[in-house]
């Protein structure tokens, strides 16, 4: 039976008052559970002079100390399997995956049976909003090795009822030939940069990307879809409709945009709450239309590895007015990460801003780039940046194009760049592209 416009209409169209009652009730249960099963969480509250019963509403979270991913990573450094936020015994753990750590080592995350079911529910809400339906043939091309965006995200497509093909990363030529041999319309789950790279591989082996038959693209793992011109270039190249999703592995959260593309609809209602804070002071910001702040996550229905005021270092801009699709959940876009921001002569610069400026020089540029900083701050020198040049731009024009890039970045982002043009296809990858590399760090890739 068709679900119509919504995967879970009761939740996705819930009014503000009952939604807050649900969140507050589950938050009280979660905080009590955390403190009963984790000495770390009990100590966090105790240090702030709090008892579990003091946290009765989302607004009370402002009294609770933050946690950082580095704390979780440090607690696993001695070989402890899951670390300080493990709240379920190993007998109830059915899956262990990993997300990026702060020292270059994966941060292990455990899941109970219910946790995996909740993950599938959140993913299904997002995918349904994005237009995924039973009958879609979806090639999932994320990394199945540890990363939650591989196996767990693949299973969300199965939750929706799509015909899911677990392809994974690599072997792009084989993937293209397999897709091209299927006559039915297809869909793909990938990072945006892999769509760019895959098109490059297609051209190298003589396949027109539009002839492959990919009608729908579901993209996550990178924020580039919100850059003006980048999504449009992917859609034009493949002849597809490309939709954006946001997810976090450690929290187990999914959000996706609807057909109106007015931001990502928050998909974690009933499973997690988000606060917005000033990234410098840590002060909680009012959740109003247009507010910009760092997202802070708190689990409210997590059994194995709940998070309690975890700083994401993702900067959100939120919208609270109801979308034309009828969903009442707040909408947001990711502006960048505070730890991906570089300060150049006092000016805050984000990779998304750089990409937006480079897209103004399309089609001469592909929009792919990488900044490598070899010295720690202050950045009082020309910023080294590699930029992909489109293959049909003659070599004789490269010098002029490099000067245009320097001028565009100076005008649009207020910094001077040391530009190196690289051939199309040099930067795109079947994995996430690291836009800003701090080579002076010991944990740099």
Secondary structure, DSSP 8 states (H G I E B T S, - for coil): ---TT-SSHHHHT--HHHHHHHHHHHHHHHHHHHHHH-HHHHHHHHHTT--GGG--SGGGGGGS--B-HHHHHHHHTTS-SS-TT--S-GGGEEEEEEE--SSSS-EEEEEEHHHHHHHHHHHHHHHHHHT--TT-EEEE-S--SSBTTTHHHHHHHHHHT-EEEE--SS-HHHHHHHHHT--S-EEEEE-HHHHHHHHHHHHHTT--GGGG-EEEEEE-SSSGGGSTTHHHHHHHHHT-EEEEEEEETTTTEEEEE-TT-SSEEE--TTTEEEEEE-TTT--B----TT-EEEEEEEESS-SSS--SSEEEEEEEEEE-S--TT---S-EEEEEEEGGG-EEETTEEE-HHHHHHHHHTTTTTEEEEEEEEE-S-S-B-S-EEEEEEE-TTS-GGGHHHHHHHHHHHHHHHHS--EEEEEEETTSS--SS---SEEETTSTT--
